[in-house]
Amino acid sequence: MKSSLSQPPTLGDVARAAGVSPATVSRCLNNPGIVRPEIRDNVKAVIETLGYVPHAAARALASRRSRTIGAVLPSLESSLFGGTVGALQARLTEAGYTLAVAATGYDADVEHDHIRNLIASGVDGLVLVGALRDEATYAVMERKKVPYVLAWVREPDPRHVFVGFDNAKAAGDITSYLLDLGHGRFAMIAGVTRGNDRSSARVVGFRQALAARGLDPEGAPVLETRFGISQGREAFRSLMQRSPRPTAIVCGADPFAYGAMFEARAMGLDVPGDVSITGFDSMELAEHLTPGLTSVQTPQVEMGTIAGDYLLARLAGEEVDDPPALETTLMIRGSTGAPPA
């Protein structure tokens, strides 16, 4: 006969050991925010001591929730989205939720399939990147009543909830900074704009800043390429073979700028003496390059935390305002300076 010690602990076992009711244990697991901290900590300690693992299917059936949030990202190949995902997961974990992450490879059809599959698996909410997707995808989320937020963008569209910033303004700000330094010959290395509203908005902001100072935007070449350091190197070499050469290159993502700086060194060009280079997102490597990379710092952590707070409030049935627009910061480092004489 099997010993009772070999049986996995139950919710009732936890309740008896903690000196509380099974309902209190359930609240600690499913809605910890409404339980007094001392009770919650006691129950948590007992759960860890006994090794109790809640039965996910039973919890979902009882609460009609999976306690899972889905996040669909363009890519997991770099640390670009890491800050946002880390902050989102931390916030959800505090509330007893699990984060399920999927990557699309910047493919709209793959994104659509991921969203449908996550909804079919019972996620309670979704965090998506960007707003540019077909109406059929939005219709699926609306029909299934799955709350969602759109990160990394900010648009005047009342149909959606945004947790992000104005990409065009951010690109315009860093272009204006270069104009203030005296640059007049510009180029841009941009991500592929088709199907990517962040990349396309940054190109728009770049061109608008030039036009506002009386420069012809069409005279400033924009090379679109896939995301990566190697692509930045190739685009930089192509741009520097033009005559006259640009004295300032605005990059729509930090890895493009990394590649541009590496290729400048390979070509014997001084940064910023011969050409100024800027990035976008101010990723960790930006400040450790020689020279440091002037870049736009995006609110990556704030986006994750705010997206989590918004979805948790919605799922708790609370009336919640749309998140405010977030700001970017221009991080000025050594990769930019006055144009060569």
N, C-alpha and C positions, 0 to 999 in steps of 0.2 A: 504494500500500500504506500502511495506517495505521501511523503511528509508534507505537512502544511507549510513548512519553511520553504519548500521548493515552489510554492504557488506565488505568482507575482502579486505584489501588494495592490489592494483596491483603494478606491476613493474613500470607502468606509474605514479602512485601516488608517489612512492618513487622518481622517476626522477624529477617530478615537485617540490616536497618538498625540494629536495637537490640542485635544480638548475642545473642539468646536464641532459644529454641525456639518454634515455633508454639503449642505447648501452654501455654507461659508467657504469651504474648500473649492467648490465649483466657482464661486464668485472670484476667489483669488486667482483661479486659472483663466477664467473667461473675461472678467472685468476687474482687474486688480486695482484700478483707480478709485473704486468706490469702497474699498476695504481699508480699515485703519492700518497704518504702517506697521504697528507692533504685531497685529494679528497676521498680516500678510507675511511679515518676515518669519514669524513662528511657523506658519504653514509651509513656507518655502524651505525652511531648515528641515522640517519633518519629511517633506517630499524628497529632499536630497539624501537624508539618512536612510529612508526606506527604499530609495531607488524607484519610486513610483513614476510610471510613464502613462500619461493620459491616453486613452484610446481615441485617436483622431477621428475615426468615423463616428463614434458615439458622441463626441463633443460636437461635431458638425451637425449631426442629426438633432441633438437636443437644442442647439442654439440657432439652427438653420443657417449657420455660417461656417465656412472652412477655416476662418481666422488666418487666411493667406492673402497677401497682396501681390499682384504681379507687376513686374517692371520690364518693359520691352525696350531695349537699347539698340542703337545702330551698330555698336561694336563692343567687344570685350578685349580687343587686341592691345589697347593702351590704357594708361591710367586716367584718361580724360574723364570718364564717367565714374571713376572710383570714389571720389569724394562725395558725390551725390548719392551713390548707392550705399556707401558706408554709413552716411548720416541717416538715410532713409531706413536702413536695416536696424540701426541702433534705436531709432524712435519706435519702430514697430515691435522690436523685441521687448522694450520696456512695457508695451501694452499687451504682450502675450501673442503677438502675431508673427507669422513667418513670411519671409520674402522669397518669391520665386522669380528668377531672372532669366530672360531669353534675349538672344542677340539676332539681329536681322541681316548683318552684312550690308546695310544700306539698301536692302531690296524690299520694295513696297509689298510685293506678293508674299514674301516670307513673313513680313511684319503682320499682314492680314491673317495669315494662318496661325501665327503665334497667339495673336489676340483671341481668335476664335477658340483655339485649343485651351488657353488659360481660362476663358469664360466657361467652356464646357467642363473643365475640371473643378469649377466652383469657386474661383477667386472672388473675394469680396470687393476688390477695387483694383484699379490699374493706374500705373504711372507710365506715361508715354513721352517720347522726346519729339518735339516739333508738332506742328499743327497740320502739315501738308500730307493728307491721306484721302483716299476716296470716301465718298459719303456712305458707301455700303458698310465700311468698317465702323463708322460712327453709329450707323443705324443698328448694328448688332449690339453695341454697348447700350444704346438707349432702349432697345427692345427688351434686353435682359436686365435693365435697371442696374447696371454696374457703374458706380461712380468712378470718375477718372480725372486725372489732372494732366496737363500738357506742360512739360518742363523745357527749359532752355530757350523759350520764346515768350514774347509778350505782344499780343495783338488786340486791336479793338473789336473783338468778335464776342458778343454776349452769349453765344451758344456754348462756349467752352470756358473752362476754368484753367487759367495759366499760372504757372509758378516759374517765372523766368524774367528775362531782361530784354531790352531793345537792342537787338543785334546790329541794326543799321546805325543807331546812334553810337554804339561802342566803336564800330569800325570808323565812323566819321570822326569821333574824338581823337583816335590815334593818328588818323590822317591829318587832322587839323594841327596836331602837335608837330608833325613833320613839316607842315607848311609854315608854322611859326618859326621853325629853325632856319627857314629860307630855301627849302627844297622846291624845285619847279619841275623836275623830270621824275615821274613816278611810274611804278608798275605794281602789279599785284599777283600773288600766287594764291589761288582760291581753291577750295574744295569743289567738287562737281556740284553744280547748282541744280541740275535736274532732279527733282524729287527731294531736295534738301533746302528747306526754307531758312535754315540758319546760314548756310553758305551764300544763298542768293541775297539775303538781307545784308550781309557784310559787304558784298560787292556793291549793292545799292548805296550803302553808307559811304563807302570809299569814293564812289563817283560823285555823290552829292556834295561831299566836302570839297572836292576839286572844283566843281562847278560854282560853289559858293564863293570861291576865291578868284573866279574869272579864268580858270584853266579849263581846257577842253578835255572832258572825261574820255572822249574817244581817242585822244592822243596818248592815253596811259594804258598800255596793254594789260590785259587780265588773262593769265593762263590758268585754266581749270585742270585739276588733276586729282587722282585718287589720293586718299589720306596716307601720308607716310614721309619719313625722312628722305628716303631715296628719291621719291617724287619731288621733294623740295630741292634736292641737289640738281636734278635734271632740269627743272623749271628755271632755277637760278642761272644755270649755265646758258640756257637758251636766251634768257632775257639780257644777259650781259654780253651776248654776241651782237646785240642790236647797236645801231649807230643813229643818234647818240645814245650812250648808255644811260639807264636810269640812275639817279643818285639816291633814291629811296625806294625800297621794296616793302610793301605792306603784305604780310602773310595772314591768311584767314585762319590759321591754326599754328600752334607752336611747333609741331614736328616739321612743317614746311620751313619755318624759320631756322630750326636746327640744321636741316639739310642745306639751306642757303648759306649759313655761316660756315659749315664744313667745306662746302664747295668754294666759297670765297677764299678760304685759306689755301685750298688746293690750287686755285688759279693765281695765287700770289696777290690777292686783293686785300686791302686793309678795311676792317670794319671797326669804327665807322668812317675812317679817313677817306676811303674811296666810295663806299656805299653804306647807307644806313639801312638796317633791317629790323622789322618789328614782328612780333608774334601775336597770338590771341589765345587766351585762357591762362597764361602765366602758370604753367605746370611746374612741377618740382624742379626739373632740370634747368629751367630758365635762369634762375639766379646763380647757378653753379657753372654756367658756361664762361668762357673767357673771350671777349667781354660778356658781361651779363646781358641777357636779352630783354630789351624793352618790350612789354607785352600788356595786353588787357587782362586784368585779373577778374575772372567771372565768379559769381557767388555759388560755387559748386556745393559746398556744405549746406548753406542756407536753403538751397532748392530742395535738397533731400529732406531736411528737417521740416520745412514748411509743407511739403507735399504729404509727408507722413501725418503731420498734425491735422491737415485739412481732411484727409480721408478718414482718419480715426474719429474726428468730430462728426463727419457725415454718417459714419456707420453707427455712431452712438445716438443718432437721431437729433443731434443738436443743430440749431440754426447757426450757420457760419457764413461770414462774408467771404467774398473772393479774396485770395491773397493779394497783397499790394505788389506793385512793380518793384523789382529788385534793381540795385545799382551795380555798375561795374567800376573798377578803379584802374587808372593808368599807372602802371609800374615802370618808372623811367630808370633804365640801367645803361650800361656802357655801349650797347650796340647802335645807338643813335647819336648823331651830332650834326653840326652844320655841314652843308654840302661842300665838296671840294671846290677850290677856286676855279 
